[in-house]
Amino acid sequence: MIVVERWADAPAHHRERFAGLLEEYHRRTEHEKLLGREPRPDEPAPTTTLPDRYRAEITDPGTAFASDEVLLAVEDDLVLGCVVLTDGPSPELKRLWVAPDARRRGVAATLLEAATTVSRQRGDVAVRLSVWRWRSAAIALYRRSGFVAVASWDGRPGLDCFVRSFD
């Protein structure tokens, strides 16, 4: 059974795994940005140096996400995925990532629902997210979860923006 726990309350080994998930997420995303698409399963990711802002998240997630809500999906003491919910006037879901060997088991949907529930419970009127256009499976999940496409607030080409309102 998949359970969602707050990173701040998680045991140390779960908190450490979050840094590993962040690194996987950033390396995969940087690779996809170079390709302009998702890589094929047989296509190895290049070894690239991550930008400093991403290295800072991996090295010290507690500081990088100090004002955010970080949620972890856990099953049998294994951390399968993560999501970050930012705070502020335009709350945003970021870093939604599921370990490749845990995909297609509802982990992302569980994290997405938990994060939107936290957002709604704290009084947010909506939550937003951005996603690379080639991530079609993620986009399908967001649409099924009530997110609608909106005009982009981010000028990077290939990045689509979505919002879920809680009215």
C-alpha positions as CSV (number, residue, x, y, z in Angstrom):
1,M,0.0,0.0,0.0
2,I,1.3,3.4,-1.0
3,V,1.3,6.0,1.7
4,V,2.2,9.7,1.5
5,E,4.4,11.3,4.2
6,R,5.6,14.8,4.7
7,W,9.4,15.1,4.1
8,A,9.7,17.2,7.2
9,D,8.3,14.3,9.3
10,A,10.0,11.4,7.5
11,P,12.7,9.2,8.9
12,A,16.2,10.1,7.9
13,H,16.6,7.4,5.3
14,H,13.4,8.6,3.5
15,R,14.6,12.2,3.6
16,E,18.0,11.1,2.1
17,R,16.2,9.3,-0.7
18,F,14.4,12.5,-1.7
19,A,17.8,14.0,-2.7
20,G,18.3,10.9,-4.9
21,L,14.9,11.4,-6.5
22,L,15.7,15.0,-7.2
23,E,18.9,14.1,-8.9
24,E,17.2,11.5,-11.1
25,Y,14.5,14.1,-11.9
26,H,16.9,16.8,-12.8
27,R,19.2,14.6,-14.9
28,R,16.3,13.1,-16.8
29,T,14.8,16.6,-17.4
30,E,18.1,18.1,-18.6
31,H,18.6,15.1,-21.0
32,E,15.0,15.6,-22.3
33,K,15.6,19.3,-22.9
34,L,18.7,18.5,-25.0
35,L,16.7,16.0,-27.0
36,G,13.5,17.9,-27.1
37,R,11.6,14.7,-26.3
38,E,11.6,11.8,-23.9
39,P,14.5,9.4,-24.5
40,R,13.9,5.9,-25.6
41,P,14.4,3.2,-23.0
42,D,17.6,2.0,-24.7
43,E,19.0,5.6,-25.0
44,P,21.5,6.2,-22.2
45,A,21.4,9.6,-20.5
46,P,24.5,11.6,-20.9
47,T,26.6,12.5,-17.9
48,T,26.0,16.2,-17.7
49,T,26.8,18.8,-15.0
50,L,23.6,20.1,-13.5
51,P,23.1,23.8,-13.1
52,D,24.0,25.2,-9.6
53,R,20.4,25.8,-8.7
54,Y,19.6,22.1,-9.1
55,R,22.7,21.0,-7.4
56,A,21.7,23.1,-4.4
57,E,18.3,21.3,-4.2
58,I,20.1,17.9,-4.3
59,T,22.8,18.9,-1.8
60,D,20.5,20.6,0.8
61,P,16.8,20.0,0.1
62,G,15.9,21.2,3.6
63,T,17.1,24.7,2.7
64,A,16.1,24.7,-0.9
65,F,12.5,23.8,0.0
66,A,12.3,25.3,3.5
67,S,9.1,27.2,2.8
68,D,7.5,24.4,0.7
69,E,5.6,21.3,1.4
70,V,7.5,18.2,0.2
71,L,5.6,14.9,0.0
72,L,7.0,11.4,-0.4
73,A,5.2,8.3,-1.7
74,V,6.3,5.3,0.4
75,E,5.6,1.6,0.1
76,D,7.2,-1.0,2.3
77,D,9.7,1.5,3.6
78,L,10.8,2.4,0.1
79,V,10.5,5.9,-1.2
80,L,8.9,5.6,-4.7
81,G,8.3,9.3,-5.6
82,C,8.1,12.9,-4.6
83,V,6.4,16.2,-5.2
84,V,7.0,19.7,-4.0
85,L,4.1,22.2,-3.3
86,T,5.3,25.8,-3.1
87,D,3.7,28.4,-0.8
88,G,2.7,31.9,-1.7
89,P,0.1,33.7,-3.8
90,S,0.5,31.3,-6.8
91,P,1.2,27.9,-5.3
92,E,2.8,25.5,-7.7
93,L,3.5,21.8,-7.9
94,K,7.1,21.1,-8.8
95,R,9.5,18.1,-9.0
96,L,6.7,15.5,-9.3
97,W,8.8,12.4,-9.9
98,V,8.4,8.7,-9.6
99,A,11.3,6.3,-9.7
100,P,11.2,4.5,-13.1
101,D,10.8,1.0,-11.5
102,A,7.7,2.2,-9.6
103,R,5.8,3.7,-12.5
104,R,2.4,2.6,-13.7
105,R,1.3,1.8,-10.2
106,G,-0.6,4.9,-9.3
107,V,2.2,6.6,-7.4
108,A,2.1,9.9,-9.4
109,A,-1.7,10.0,-9.1
110,T,-1.4,9.4,-5.3
111,L,1.2,12.2,-4.9
112,L,-0.8,14.6,-7.1
113,E,-4.0,14.0,-5.1
114,A,-2.2,14.4,-1.8
115,A,-0.6,17.7,-2.9
116,T,-3.8,19.1,-4.2
117,T,-5.5,18.1,-1.0
118,V,-2.8,19.9,1.1
119,S,-3.2,23.0,-1.2
120,R,-7.0,23.0,-0.8
121,Q,-6.8,22.4,3.0
122,R,-4.5,25.4,3.5
123,G,-6.9,27.7,1.7
124,D,-5.4,28.0,-1.7
125,V,-7.9,28.8,-4.4
126,A,-5.9,27.1,-7.1
127,V,-2.6,25.3,-7.7
128,R,-0.6,25.4,-10.9
129,L,2.1,23.4,-12.6
130,S,4.3,23.5,-15.7
131,V,5.3,20.5,-17.7
132,W,7.4,19.8,-20.8
133,R,5.2,19.3,-23.8
134,W,6.7,15.9,-24.6
135,R,5.7,14.4,-21.3
136,S,2.4,13.2,-22.7
137,A,1.7,10.6,-19.9
138,A,2.1,13.3,-17.2
139,I,-0.1,15.7,-19.1
140,A,-2.8,13.1,-19.4
141,L,-2.7,12.5,-15.6
142,Y,-2.9,16.2,-15.0
143,R,-6.0,16.6,-17.2
144,R,-7.6,13.5,-15.5
145,S,-6.9,15.2,-12.2
146,G,-8.8,18.4,-13.1
147,F,-6.0,20.6,-14.3
148,V,-6.7,22.7,-17.4
149,A,-4.2,24.3,-19.8
150,V,-3.7,28.0,-19.4
151,A,-1.5,30.7,-21.0
152,S,2.1,30.1,-20.1
153,W,3.7,32.1,-17.3
154,D,7.0,30.7,-18.3
155,G,8.7,31.8,-21.6
156,R,10.7,28.7,-22.2
157,P,9.7,27.0,-25.4
158,G,8.1,23.6,-25.0
159,L,6.8,24.2,-21.5
160,D,3.0,24.0,-21.0
161,C,1.2,25.4,-18.0
162,F,-1.9,24.0,-16.2
163,V,-4.1,25.2,-13.3
164,R,-6.5,23.4,-11.0
165,S,-9.1,25.6,-9.3
166,F,-10.7,24.7,-6.0
167,D,-14.1,26.4,-6.3
